[in-house]
Amino acid sequence: MSHTPVRRLIASAALCAMLAGFSAAIAAGFDLPTKRADLSEADLKRVADVARPTADFSKAEQYEAMQAGAATSINPVTEDSFSHISANIPFEEEQQFRLGNALFRKLWVSAPSSTQASDGLGPLFNARSCMSCHVNDGRGKPPEGGPSATSMLLRLARAAKTAEEEKAIAQADVVNFPDPVYGHQLQDLAVPGLAAEGKMAISYSEEPVTLGDGETVSLRRPSYTVENPAYGPLDPATTISPRVASAMIGLGLIEAIPEADILAHADPDDADGDGISGKAAIVRDHRSGKIALGRFGWKAQNATVRDQSADAFANDIGISTPDQPNAQGDCTKAEEKCLDMPTGVQKRLGVEEAPGPILDLVTFYSENLAVPARRKASFPETLRGKRIFYETGCISCHVPKFVTRRDTPDKAQSFQLIWPYSDFLLHDMGDGLADGQQVGLASGREWRTPPLWGIGLTRTVSGHSFFLHDGRARDLTEAILWHGGEAEKARNAFSSLSKEDREALITFLESL
């Protein structure tokens, strides 16, 4: 992968081709830093040396087990392993974390209600609380025949139809366009007196894959439809994209990675010819309106933890915040009864259902959930799997480590060596994982590389082992075998390994 500094990333040919006709609009004013401004030249060299991937697999690297630096949790492994406070948080900030935790768990109710500080739910919604989706602050899953799909939803969107709409996407004013009736996502729940929009239906077909040593693995290919749409059919141009909730750990540290260090891994034109063309997601910060690097969400559509939190309040729960002040949530003009339902705005409490202090506290909580320490990082089988992971090319996208900024607003995230195993860039993952839904600069085949830290504790924390953006993979082997596009070479390398080497690579992943 190229480490050449990116001079004008947005003017690259690949991005211009994707949004043909608007190369000038993309390039104009979209420069992002190509060099860290928080370090001296000597420190820049030190950081480059520390962040360089190792070639020595005879032992664990220094500090490798503490994969979130001083913020790493060393608490015993339990179902609460993703719910601990960052270990280096000052005592005086613990109260903010605990208040944020309470608000993250808070069950919102429909308006009007006697509990005026808690009403405003919906009117259309997918969950009553943040914790409903992120159970134990962990990973969501498909419903698997159960009564609830709370931790999984369907995003609804269409691509640009006009030159004006294309320009809006090119300038990062919008990421896409909602269904004219159902809005940005399908809400399968509603307050009393209002019909929910419909239900997500999933069917699977099994597809056998034969590995290099003759072993056969069955992959399940999902198909998604909307059952019983209450307000008529979806627009023919609307695409549906399933998304499971992501784990909440380490988010503040991800935000603290300097833009320049992420952009250093971008190679949108594949200038080095390795088949990997990581591309930066360019978005607007919800609060400031300024251009920023997207790094949160399955398609990196949000720049900050606060953006991600405000988006979830608005679309998942239907709660307005200062950053997204619409008290009707995702109701559209076509859903007139929804727009007429009462809201939870209490003027004596503020002009939003969740005033600024609530969003601040939930954001602080989300930024400071600790990443658990590695398990068995120095064990021979783990080290063997690590070597295979590196040698098969997985680190071309799952970049092992970064050093966070010195000048972070929160000192707990300052100048930490972290091991997220992600480049936080967009990659074409092939037809198999394509959802056909454009999100900003991300095409219908592109996804952000998800961080891998904590992945080995998924079953412990979340009670399942479903992976990828829609939970189709039932274990890590299936998840790897779904990789295509830019990741096909690494996927084929994994497929051709002996069973013992494949198991060693999985052992390494389970140690993260």
C-alpha positions in Angstrom: 0.0 0.0 0.0 1.2 3.4 -0.8 2.4 5.7 2.0 3.0 8.7 -0.3 1.5 11.9 1.2 -1.8 12.8 -0.4 -1.5 16.4 -1.8 -5.1 16.9 -3.0 -6.9 13.7 -2.2 -10.3 14.7 -3.5 -8.9 15.7 -6.9 -7.7 12.2 -7.5 -8.8 10.5 -10.8 -10.7 7.7 -9.0 -12.9 10.0 -7.0 -13.5 12.3 -10.0 -14.5 9.3 -12.1 -17.0 8.2 -9.5 -18.7 11.6 -9.5 -18.1 12.4 -13.2 -18.6 16.0 -14.2 -17.8 17.5 -10.8 -14.1 17.1 -10.5 -13.7 20.9 -9.9 -16.4 20.9 -7.2 -14.8 17.9 -5.5 -11.3 19.5 -5.5 -12.4 23.0 -4.4 -11.7 23.7 -0.8 -11.4 20.0 0.2 -7.8 19.9 1.2 -7.0 17.9 4.3 -3.8 17.9 6.3 -1.0 15.7 4.8 1.3 16.1 7.8 0.8 16.1 11.5 1.0 19.5 13.1 1.1 18.2 16.7 4.6 16.8 16.6 8.2 17.9 16.2 10.2 16.5 13.3 12.0 14.2 15.8 8.7 12.9 17.2 7.3 12.4 13.7 10.2 10.1 13.0 9.7 8.2 16.3 6.0 7.8 15.5 6.7 6.5 12.0 9.1 3.9 13.5 6.7 2.8 16.2 3.7 2.5 13.8 5.5 0.6 11.1 4.2 -3.0 10.9 6.6 -5.6 12.5 8.5 -8.3 10.6 9.4 -10.1 13.8 6.9 -12.7 14.9 9.1 -14.5 17.4 7.5 -12.6 20.3 4.8 -10.1 21.0 5.7 -6.5 20.3 6.3 -4.1 23.1 2.9 -2.8 24.5 1.0 -5.0 22.1 -1.2 -6.5 24.7 -2.3 -3.0 25.8 -4.1 -2.4 22.5 -5.6 0.9 23.5 -2.5 2.3 25.2 -3.0 3.6 28.7 -6.8 3.6 28.1 -6.8 -0.2 27.9 -9.1 -2.1 30.3 -7.4 -4.9 32.2 -10.6 -6.0 34.0 -11.4 -9.7 33.9 -13.2 -11.0 30.8 -17.0 -11.1 31.3 -20.1 -10.0 29.3 -19.3 -6.5 30.6 -15.9 -6.4 28.9 -17.0 -3.6 26.5 -18.6 -1.5 29.2 -15.6 -0.4 31.3 -14.4 3.2 31.5 -11.0 3.9 29.9 -8.3 3.1 32.5 -6.6 6.5 32.3 -9.7 8.7 32.8 -9.1 11.3 35.6 -11.2 10.6 38.7 -13.1 13.9 38.3 -14.4 12.8 34.9 -15.8 9.5 36.1 -19.1 11.2 37.0 -19.6 12.3 33.4 -19.0 8.8 32.2 -21.5 7.3 34.7 -24.1 9.9 33.8 -23.6 9.2 30.1 -23.9 5.5 30.8 -27.3 6.2 32.5 -28.5 8.2 29.5 -27.2 5.6 27.1 -29.4 3.0 28.9 -32.4 5.4 29.3 -35.7 4.2 27.9 -37.5 7.0 26.0 -41.3 7.2 26.0 -43.9 8.6 23.7 -45.2 12.1 24.2 -47.1 13.5 26.1 -45.9 11.8 29.2 -45.7 12.5 32.9 -42.0 11.9 32.7 -41.4 15.0 30.6 -37.6 14.7 30.6 -38.0 11.3 29.0 -40.7 11.7 26.4 -40.3 12.4 22.6 -39.8 8.9 21.4 -40.3 8.5 17.7 -43.0 9.0 16.5 -41.4 6.3 14.3 -38.4 4.5 15.7 -36.2 1.4 15.8 -35.3 1.3 19.4 -36.2 3.0 22.7 -32.6 3.4 23.9 -29.0 3.3 22.7 -28.4 0.2 24.7 -31.3 -1.6 23.0 -29.1 -1.8 19.8 -25.7 -1.9 21.5 -26.4 -4.6 24.1 -23.6 -4.6 26.6 -22.0 -1.9 24.3 -21.4 -4.7 21.8 -22.1 -5.9 18.3 -25.6 -6.3 16.9 -27.0 -9.3 15.1 -29.7 -10.4 12.6 -33.0 -11.5 14.2 -32.4 -15.1 13.3 -36.0 -16.0 13.5 -36.6 -14.3 16.9 -39.2 -11.7 17.6 -36.9 -8.6 17.5 -34.5 -7.0 15.0 -33.7 -4.2 17.4 -29.9 -4.3 16.8 -30.3 -4.4 13.0 -32.0 -2.0 10.6 -32.5 -1.2 6.9 -31.0 2.0 5.6 -33.0 3.5 2.7 -31.5 5.7 0.0 -31.3 6.5 -3.6 -28.5 7.9 -5.7 -28.5 11.4 -7.2 -30.9 11.9 -10.2 -30.1 15.4 -11.3 -26.9 17.5 -11.8 -27.9 19.5 -8.8 -28.2 16.4 -6.6 -24.9 15.1 -7.9 -23.3 18.5 -7.0 -24.7 18.3 -3.5 -23.1 14.9 -3.0 -19.8 16.0 -4.6 -19.7 19.0 -2.2 -20.5 16.7 0.8 -23.7 18.6 1.5 -25.6 15.3 1.6 -24.5 11.7 1.5 -27.5 10.5 -0.5 -31.3 11.0 -0.8 -34.0 9.4 1.3 -37.1 7.4 0.1 -39.8 10.0 -0.5 -42.2 8.2 1.8 -40.1 6.1 4.3 -37.2 8.5 4.7 -33.6 7.5 5.6 -34.3 4.1 7.2 -37.2 1.7 7.8 -38.6 2.2 11.3 -40.3 -1.0 12.4 -41.8 0.5 15.6 -44.1 3.4 16.2 -45.8 5.2 19.1 -49.4 4.4 20.0 -51.9 5.5 17.4 -49.4 5.3 14.5 -48.6 2.5 12.2 -45.0 1.3 12.0 -43.5 1.5 8.5 -43.0 -2.2 8.0 -40.8 -5.1 8.9 -37.5 -6.3 7.6 -37.6 -9.8 6.1 -34.5 -11.9 5.5 -34.1 -15.1 3.5 -30.8 -17.0 3.0 -29.5 -19.3 0.4 -26.5 -21.6 1.2 -23.5 -21.5 -1.1 -20.7 -24.1 -0.7 -17.1 -22.9 -1.0 -14.3 -25.5 -1.4 -11.0 -24.5 0.2 -7.5 -25.3 -1.1 -7.2 -28.4 1.1 -10.6 -29.7 0.0 -12.6 -28.6 3.1 -16.0 -27.2 2.3 -17.5 -24.2 4.0 -21.1 -23.1 3.4 -21.7 -19.4 3.1 -25.2 -18.0 3.4 -26.2 -15.3 1.0 -29.0 -13.0 2.3 -31.9 -11.4 0.5 -33.8 -8.5 2.0 -37.3 -7.3 1.5 -39.8 -5.0 3.4 -42.9 -6.9 4.6 -46.2 -5.1 5.0 -45.1 -1.5 4.1 -47.7 0.6 5.8 -47.6 3.6 3.6 -47.4 2.1 0.2 -44.5 0.7 -1.8 -40.9 2.0 -1.6 -39.8 4.2 -4.5 -38.4 2.0 -7.3 -35.1 3.9 -7.1 -34.7 3.2 -3.3 -32.0 0.8 -2.3 -32.1 -1.0 1.0 -29.0 -1.7 3.0 -28.9 -3.8 6.2 -26.8 -2.7 9.0 -26.1 -4.2 12.4 -25.0 -2.1 15.4 -21.2 -1.9 15.8 -19.3 -2.4 19.1 -18.8 0.9 21.0 -15.2 0.4 22.3 -12.3 2.7 21.5 -14.3 5.3 19.6 -12.6 8.4 21.2 -9.2 6.9 20.3 -10.3 6.4 16.7 -11.4 10.1 16.5 -8.0 11.0 17.9 -6.1 9.4 15.1 -4.7 12.3 13.0 -6.3 12.8 9.6 -2.9 12.9 8.0 -2.0 9.4 9.3 -5.1 7.9 7.9 -4.7 9.7 4.6 -1.1 8.4 4.4 -2.6 4.9 3.7 -5.0 6.1 1.0 -4.1 5.1 -2.5 -7.4 5.8 -4.5 -5.7 5.3 -7.9 -3.8 2.2 -6.8 -0.5 4.0 -7.7 1.6 1.2 -6.3 -0.3 -1.5 -8.3 -1.0 -3.8 -5.3 -4.7 -4.0 -6.0 -5.6 -2.0 -2.9 -7.1 1.4 -3.5 -8.2 2.7 -0.1 -10.2 5.9 -0.4 -11.0 8.6 2.2 -14.6 9.4 3.0 -15.1 13.1 2.9 -18.1 14.4 4.9 -19.3 17.5 6.8 -19.1 17.7 10.5 -22.7 18.0 11.7 -21.9 20.7 14.2 -19.5 23.0 12.4 -20.5 22.2 8.8 -16.8 22.0 8.0 -15.3 19.4 5.7 -13.8 16.5 7.7 -12.6 12.9 7.3 -15.3 10.4 7.8 -14.3 7.5 10.0 -17.5 6.2 11.8 -20.3 4.1 10.5 -20.2 1.2 8.0 -19.5 3.6 5.2 -17.6 6.2 7.2 -20.4 8.7 6.9 -19.7 10.4 10.2 -16.7 12.4 11.2 -17.0 12.3 15.0 -18.4 10.3 17.8 -20.8 13.2 18.4 -22.0 13.0 14.8 -22.6 9.3 15.1 -24.5 9.8 18.4 -26.7 12.6 17.0 -27.5 10.5 14.0 -28.6 7.5 16.1 -30.7 9.7 18.3 -32.5 11.2 15.2 -33.0 8.1 13.1 -33.0 5.1 15.5 -34.9 6.6 18.4 -36.5 9.7 16.9 -35.1 12.1 19.5 -34.0 15.6 18.5 -30.7 17.1 19.6 -28.9 20.4 19.0 -27.1 18.8 16.1 -30.2 17.3 14.5 -33.1 19.4 15.9 -36.1 17.8 14.0 -38.4 16.6 16.8 -40.4 14.4 14.3 -37.4 12.3 13.6 -37.4 10.5 10.2 -41.1 11.4 9.5 -41.5 12.5 5.9 -44.1 14.9 4.3 -45.9 11.9 2.9 -46.4 10.6 6.5 -48.8 13.3 7.5 -50.1 11.6 10.6 -46.6 11.1 11.9 -45.9 14.8 11.5 -49.0 15.6 13.5 -48.1 13.5 16.5 -47.0 15.3 19.7 -43.3 15.8 20.3 -41.3 15.7 23.5 -40.0 19.3 23.3 -40.4 21.0 26.7 -39.5 24.7 26.3 -38.6 24.9 30.0 -36.0 22.2 29.3 -34.8 23.4 26.0 -35.8 23.5 22.3 -34.8 19.9 21.7 -36.0 16.6 23.2 -32.4 15.8 24.2 -30.8 19.1 25.0 -27.1 19.8 24.7 -26.0 18.4 28.0 -27.6 15.0 27.2 -25.8 14.8 23.8 -22.6 15.9 25.5 -22.8 13.2 28.2 -23.8 10.4 25.8 -20.9 11.4 23.5 -18.4 11.4 26.4 -19.6 8.0 27.4 -19.2 6.7 23.9 -15.8 8.2 23.5 -14.4 6.6 26.7 -15.6 3.0 26.6 -12.4 1.0 27.1 -10.9 -1.5 24.7 -10.1 -4.8 26.6 -6.5 -6.0 26.8 -5.3 -8.7 24.4 -5.4 -12.3 25.5 -2.5 -14.7 24.8 -0.7 -12.2 22.6 2.6 -13.9 23.2 1.4 -17.5 22.8 3.2 -19.4 20.0 -0.1 -20.2 18.2 -1.2 -16.6 18.3 2.2 -15.4 17.0 2.0 -17.9 14.2 -1.5 -16.7 13.3 -0.3 -13.1 13.4 2.5 -13.9 10.9 0.0 -15.5 8.6 -2.4 -12.5 8.9 0.4 -10.2 7.9 1.9 -12.3 5.2 -1.5 -13.0 3.5 -1.9 -9.2 3.0 -4.7 -8.6 5.5 -2.8 -5.6 7.0 -3.1 -3.8 3.6 -6.5 -2.7 4.9 -6.5 -3.8 8.6 -3.5 -1.5 9.4 -2.3 -2.7 12.8 -1.4 0.5 14.8 -1.5 4.3 15.0 -0.3 6.9 17.5 -3.0 9.4 18.5 -2.6 13.2 18.5 -0.9 15.0 21.3 -3.4 17.9 21.2 -6.6 16.0 21.9 -9.3 17.8 23.8 -9.5 14.8 26.2 -6.1 14.0 27.6 -7.1 10.3 28.0 -6.8 10.0 24.3 -3.6 12.0 23.9 -0.5 10.4 22.3 -1.5 6.8 22.8 -0.1 3.8 20.8 -3.2 2.0 19.7 -3.9 -1.2 17.7 -7.3 -1.0 16.0 -6.4 -3.0 12.9 -8.1 -0.7 10.5 -7.1 2.0 8.0 -10.6 3.6 8.3 -10.7 4.0 4.6 -13.3 2.9 2.0 -12.6 -0.2 0.0 -14.4 -2.0 -2.9 -15.3 -5.3 -1.3 -16.7 -6.9 -4.5 -20.2 -8.0 -5.7 -20.7 -10.4 -2.8 -20.9 -7.8 -0.2 -22.3 -5.0 -2.4 -25.5 -3.3 -1.2 -25.9 -1.0 -4.2 -26.3 2.0 -1.9 -24.1 5.1 -2.4 -23.3 7.0 0.8 -21.3 10.1 0.0 -18.1 9.1 -1.8 -18.7 5.4 -0.9 -20.2 3.5 -3.8 -22.6 0.6 -3.5 -19.6 -1.8 -3.4 -17.5 0.1 -0.9 -17.3 -0.2 2.9 -15.1 1.3 5.6 -12.5 -1.2 7.0 -14.0 -2.0 10.5 -11.5 -2.1 13.4 -10.8 -5.6 14.7 -9.9 -4.9 18.3 -12.3 -6.7 20.6 -13.5 -9.0 17.9 -12.5 -12.1 19.8 -14.8 -11.2 22.6 -18.0 -11.0 20.5 -19.5 -14.2 21.8 -18.6 -13.4 25.4 -20.1 -9.9 25.3 -22.9 -10.2 22.7 -23.8 -13.9 22.9 -23.3 -14.6 19.3 -20.6 -14.8 16.5 -22.3 -13.0 13.6 -20.0 -10.8 11.6 -19.9 -8.3 8.7 -22.3 -5.4 8.1 -25.4 -7.5 8.1 -24.3 -10.4 10.3 -24.4 -13.0 7.4 -21.1 -14.6 8.5 -21.7 -17.1 11.3 -18.0 -17.1 12.3 -14.7 -15.5 11.4 -13.9 -18.0 8.7 -17.1 -17.2 6.8 -16.4 -13.5 7.3 -13.0 -13.8 5.6 -14.4 -15.9 2.8 -17.0 -13.2 1.9 -14.1 -10.7 1.2 -13.9 -9.8 -2.5 -12.9 -6.9 -4.7 -9.7 -5.4 -3.3 -9.6 -8.1 -0.6 -9.9 -11.0 -3.0 -6.2 -11.6 -3.1 -6.0 -11.9 0.7 -9.1 -14.0 0.8 -7.7 -16.4 -1.8 -4.5 -16.6 0.2 -6.5 -17.6 3.3 -8.5 -20.1 1.3 -5.3 -21.8 0.1 -3.8 -22.2 3.5 -3.6 -25.5 5.3 -6.3 -26.1 7.9 -3.7 -25.7 10.7 -2.6 -22.3 9.3 -6.2 -21.1 8.9 -6.9 -22.1 12.5 -3.8 -20.2 13.6 -5.0 -17.1 11.8 -8.4 -17.4 13.5 -6.6 -17.9 16.9 -4.8 -14.6 16.3 -8.1 -12.8 15.5 -9.7 -14.2 18.6 -6.8 -12.8 20.7 -7.7 -9.2 19.7 
